[in-house]
Amino acid sequence: MVKKLFVTLATVALYLFISIFTGWWAVTWIIWVFYFVYIVYLIFKDHQ
């Protein structure tokens, strides 16, 4: 649980940092794709 929270907060921080300082709002959606894949992996791993 704590690991998921840490990864979520790190993802948000990375997204905001890259988006605000580089202005790449249209490109940073890729961060959320990687985050989604990671969460799906954790869900499947927990159910095995």
C-alpha positions in Angstrom: 0.0 0.0 0.0 2.7 2.4 0.9 4.7 1.5 -2.2 1.7 2.3 -4.4 1.2 5.6 -2.7 4.9 6.5 -3.1 4.8 5.5 -6.8 1.7 7.6 -7.3 3.2 10.7 -5.6 6.4 10.3 -7.6 4.5 10.0 -10.8 2.5 13.1 -10.1 5.7 15.0 -9.1 7.5 13.9 -12.3 4.5 14.8 -14.4 4.2 18.3 -12.9 8.0 18.9 -13.0 8.3 17.9 -16.7 5.1 19.6 -17.7 5.7 22.9 -16.0 9.4 23.4 -16.6 9.5 22.1 -20.2 6.0 23.0 -21.4 5.6 19.5 -22.9 2.0 19.0 -21.8 1.2 17.1 -25.0 4.0 14.6 -24.5 3.9 13.9 -20.8 0.8 11.7 -21.1 3.3 9.0 -21.7 4.2 9.1 -18.0 0.6 8.2 -17.2 0.7 5.3 -19.6 3.7 3.8 -17.8 2.0 4.4 -14.5 -1.1 2.6 -15.7 0.9 -0.4 -16.9 2.7 -0.5 -13.5 -0.6 -0.4 -11.6 -2.1 -3.1 -13.7 1.0 -5.2 -13.2 0.7 -4.8 -9.4 -3.0 -5.8 -9.5 -2.3 -9.0 -11.5 0.7 -9.8 -9.3 -1.4 -9.4 -6.1 -4.1 -11.8 -7.5 -1.8 -14.6 -8.3 
